[in-house]
């Protein structure tokens, strides 16, 4: 058993760290203030070929695995970019996975190269206001009119839809009452976000201001048959294929932002002098930070175990969910402790840790709640009765 990264994997981390160093904490604080999308940062990553790190080489990607993608996303978050930095490119890492796995050869060649090169920007249209985590109950429908599909309905928490020209869209193509299972009759599309038939409304939220979140309303948005991924009615099964990699990625990102907060807190504790001594000399300051480090490192092991299992084609549902849960909880505690270590200054934007605390909540909430992960582990690992 080897816990070390390979030299090639270490090189990925080091190269990303150098790239991210060009975008310091003040850069991200400014984006948090003005809400401007970090176009220059994303363009920099696109020029380096990073947007296709886990995509096949024949379509312009690097052909690497989820392990390498986790290294990349963790390095971005840990640089101080936090969830603002990773969310600007997150969809590129896991979003095209169903296309790469289930799309036709023609679709792969048409969709993947411009996405990897940064010429296309995609958003992810899955979550709905009345369905929440129960994806089987989505109401957005794609109706075939003999020539094309027409999409009607609503999505919510659709990130980057303000500027995206493409959307990965989950919609019901067969009414649920005509399906043997509620998870049947749902189809997956990757298509143009046609703003003549799609209204995008931004959601004003507590953090990650520079990466927009939106409600999207569809009114007979046309989708050609050529943009249907795989078979009609099998979209939920295709979506599941990308869920475990995304949970590992969220876990890696959470560890990264937790480490960034912990580093800021430790630096401050060494430098801040009260009652004639550094506050970091006090065990009441030392011990919580030491605990944060241990929890983050333990979560990180689960993150990369889940990623390694996925890359080897082995079952990893329990590990991926556990990684997301453990990392998000550990990172939340680290970010909270970083604010408390700074005392009143932790509440000031100048010291950056308040942004980390606001942003880390994303990893706790999305894409699945901690409570549902606990229920999943109880049922699938411990064999307890299903509770939901």
N, C-alpha and C positions, 0 to 999 in steps of 0.2 A: 504494500500500500504506500503510495507516494503522494504527499500533500503539496509538493512543489510544482509550480508552473514550469513548463518547458521554456527554453530560451526564446523561442518564437512567441510564446504567450507573454513572457516578460517584456519582449520588445513592443508588443501591442500596447501594454500598459504604459511603458515609458514614452512611446511616441504620442499617445493620446494626452499624457500629462504635459508634454511640451506644447502641443497644440492648444490645450485648454489654458495654459499659462498666459496666453495672449489675451485671455478674457478673464480679468481678475474680479475680485469680490465687488469692487466699485462698479464694474460693468454690469454685473447681474443686479446690483442694487438699483442702478439706473433703469434697467429693463423692468424691474419690479415697480418702479415709480411711474415710468412713462407708458408702460404697456406695449412697447414696440417689440414686434417679433424679432428674435435674434437672427436676422437674415444672414449677416456676415459670419456668424458662428456656424450656421448650418451649411453655408456655401463652402466654408473652410473644410468641414468634414466631408462634404461631397467631393471636393477636389482631391482629398486624400483617399477616396474610395471607401470610406467607412460606412456609408449608408447601405452598402450591399454586403456587409461583413459575413452574413450567414446565407447569402443567396448564391446559387450555382455560378460557377465561373463562366459557363458558356453564355450567360445572359449579362455579364458585366460585373458579377459579384466576386467576392473573395473565396467563396466555397468553404468557409470555415463553419464551426459549429456554434451551438448555443453557449458553450463554455467561453469561447472567445468573445461572443456578443456580450455576455455578462461581465467579462473583464473590461470591455470597452465602456459599457454603460456605468459601471461602478467607478471607473476612472473619471468620467465626466462629472458624476455627482460629487465625488470626493474632492474634486478640484475647487469646489465652492459654487459651481453652477447649480447644484441642487436639483430639485425636480423641474425647475425652469429649463435647465440645459438638457436633461434627459428627455423631457416631454416634447421638446422641439424635434426630436428625431426618433422617438420611441416607436411610432407607428411604422417607420421604415424597417425596423428590425424584426418585429413579429407579424405585422399586418400582412405582408405579401406571402406569408408561409402557405396559406391554402392555395394560392395561385401556383407556387413552386411545386406543391405536392399533387394537387388535384386538377390544375389547369391543363388545357390542351397545349401542344407544342406551339401552335399559332398564338395562343394567349400569352404564354410565357415570353415569346419573342416580342410581342406587341406591348405588354404591360411592364415587364420587369426592367429592361434597360433604362427607360426614361425615369423610372422611380429611383433606381440606384444612382443615376447621374444627377439627380436633384432637379431635373427638368419638370417632372410631375410632383405634385404634393397631394398626398391622400389623407382622407379622414376616415373614421371608423364609425359606421352607423349601425349599432346593435342595440344599445340600451334605449328603453322607452319609459315614459313617465308612469304608466300604469302597470308595467310588467316587472320592472326592477330586476332582481336576480333571477326571476322565473322566466327565462328566455322563451320557453315553450308557449308563453301567453302573449307574445308580441302581436300587435294588431296591424302594423304596417303591411300592406298587401301589394303584390305585383300581379296584375291581371293581364293575361294574354288576350290581345284584341284581334289576333289573326296575323298581325305583322310584327308586333313588338309587345313588350311588357309596358304597362302603365302603372307607376308606383303612386300610391296614396298612403298617407299616414304621417307619423311624427317620431322623431328620434330626439334624445336628450343626452347631454354630456358628450357631445361630438366635438372632440378637440381638433383644432386647426381648420375648422370648416370656413372660417372667414376668408382664408386665402387658398384653400385646397381646390384643385380642379378635378380631382378624382375622389370617389368614395367606395369603400368596401361596405356593402349594404346587405343586411339580412332582412328578408321579407317573406311573408307567407304567400305561397302560390296555390295552396289547396286549403280550403276552410278547415278549421280544426275539427269540426263535427264530422267531417268526411274522412278523417285519418284514424288509423288503428291506434296510434300513439300520438300524444300532443307534440312530440318532438319530430314527427314526420310532417311533410307538406311545407317545410321551410326551406327556402332556397338562398344561395349566396351569389351576389353579383359584385363585380368590380367594374365601375362604369363612370362616365362623366357626371359630375355634379352640375346639372343643368339648372342654372339660376333663374331661367325663365319659368321653371316649374318647381323650384325649391327655394323657400324663404329661410334665411339663416339669421337667427337672433342670438346675440351674445349674452351669456350669463355673467353677471357681475359677481365675483367670488372673492374669498378672503385671501387667496394666495395665487402664485404662479400667473400673475397678471399678463405676462408677455406671451403666454401660450393660451390662446382663447379656447373657451368651452362654450358650447352652443346648443340651442334647440334648433332643429331643422324640420320644417313642415313641407311635405311633398304633395303637390297637386297635379296628378296625372303626369309625373315625370317619365318621359319615354326612355326605355332601356332596350337595346337590341338583343336579340337572342344570343349573339356572339359574345355578349358580356356576362352570360350565365356561367359560373364556375362549376364544372362537373355536371352531375345530374340534377335535374329539377327535383326538389323535395328532400335533398340530402344535405342541405346547407348547415343544419345544426351539427351533423356528424363532422363536416369539414371544419367548422368553427372549433370543435373540441380539440382538433389536432394542434391548434395554436395556443390553447389555454395553458398547458403545462409550461411551454417555453416562456410565455408571458409572466407566469407566476415566478419563475426563476429570475427573470429579468427585473421584475419589481423588487424581489428580494435583494438582488445585487445593488440596485439603485438605492434602496433603503439603507443598506450597510454603508454605502458611499456617503450619503448625506449625514448619517450618524457619525461616521468617522470625521467628517469635516467639522461638525459641531463639537465633537469631543476634542479635536485638536485646538480649536479656538478656545475652548474652556480651559484646557491644560495650560496653554500659553498665558492666558489671563491670570490663572491661579499662581503661576510662577512670578508674574510681574506685579501684581496688585499687592500693595503693602498696607496693612491695617493693624493698628496696635503694635507697630514696630516690627512686623514680620510678614513675609508673604502669606497670603491666605491659603496657598497650596501646602503650607506646612501643617495646617490643621487637618486632623483626620476626618472631621465632618465634611471637608471639601474633598480630601483624597479618596475616601472610601467609595462614595457614590460614583466618582469618575472611574475608579478601578473596576467597579462592578459593571459600568457601562462598557468598558473595553472588553471584559470577558464575555458579556452577552452578545456584543457585536461579532466577536470572533467565532463564537459557537454558532451563531446564525449563519455566518459566512460559510462555515463548513457544510451546513445543510444546503445552502444555495448551490455550491459547486458540486455537491453530491448529486443533487437533482439534475443539474446541467449535464454532468458526466453520464448519468443514466440515460437521459434523453438522447444524447449524442451517440450512445452505443445501441440505441433502439430497444432499450429495456423499459419496463413499466416504471413510471416515476410520479404517478398522481399524488400519492401520499407525501413523497419527499418534496415535490414542487409546492404543494399547498402548505406544508410545514415550513418550508423555506420562506415563503411569502409572509406567513404569520409571524414566525420568530424574528425575522429581520425587521418587519414593520414595528413590532412591539419594542424591540431593542433600540431601534433608531428613534422612536418616539420618546423613550425614556432618556436617551442620550441628548436629544435636542432640548427636552425640558430641563435637564440638569445643566446644560450649557447656559441657558437663560438664567437659571437660579444661581449658578456660579458667578455670573457677571453682576448679580444683584440688580439694582436699578438700571445700570447700564445695559443689562440684557434686554431691556424693554426698548432701548434706543436703536434705531435702524443703523446708526453709525457702526455698531458692533456686529451686525450681520446675523447674529444667532436667532433673533426673532423671526427673520425670514425662514431660516431652516425649520423652526418649530411650526410655522404656518404651512410650509410646503410638505413636511413629512406626514401630515395628516392624510395626504393623498394616498400614500402607501398603505395606510391602515384601512382606508375606506374602499379603495378600488384595486383591482377590478372585481373583487369579491370581499365581503365583510369578514371580519375575524370570527364572528359567531357562526357563519355558514361553514368556514373552514373547520372549526371545532366539531360541528355536526357531521361533516364529511369524514373526519378522522375517526370519530366515534363509531360511525356506521361501517366504513370501508376497512378500517384497520382493526378496531376492537370488536367488530361484529355485533354492535348494539343495534336495537331497532331504529329504523329511520324516523327522524323527529320532525321532518318538514315535508 
